[in-house]
Amino acid sequence: FHVLRTRHSLGDRARSSRESVQIVLLILRSVGGSFLFAVVLVVASAFIDIGFKRFINSTDAFASHWPVLAFVYRGLKSLHLDSGTAAALLSTLAQIAGVFLGLYFAVVGTLVSARYANVPPNVRDLMIADKLGNQYIRLVALFGAVATLLLAAQSFGIPFGLFNLMIVTVLGVATILSFVILGRRAFEFFDPGSLVSQLGSELIGWINRATRLRFFGRQHAFQAHYQKQT
């Protein structure tokens, strides 16, 4: 009996470990594209910063003949990155990304519990699949990922330039300003009837795509596909 119980317990643990590994791999696959895009953005920004510095240095002699260009070049060369201040700014920006993600999901949770608890699932899915809201989530996630990657690079002693800092700052400002628009839009969702306009635009889009198929548009399989979408 003890042997069978031990065997059964080990089997349950192995099955639970397998399921955990599969869930982790599924999460990694789902965020792999976004993570790769954030890494590419950070690396591309670093190369652009290096190329810009080389361009400034190579054209310094030419710019010296023009007073305005010489003044601009002197201003650009005087810019420098303070590592301590940059680390504090990146840490603050990463925290801001987390705060805005939390605020957004709090708003969505309040809407679902207050106005969409008793509606059909299709209507609730339509609100959750709001294109503006989903794009905002991607923006905030990219903002937080870039700030975290730059913090990690600085922790490993990998230098980054002003262009990297400018990119993450622009993403942060866009996140803050976009939340104002998203907050106003959230009040519209307290009326489920406001989803009609979104559903109508999607319906018109599918109809237009179905009518542009020309030869394939006459085939029953393609028309059946678009009928399922609508």
Disulfide bonds with the S-S distance in Angstrom:
none
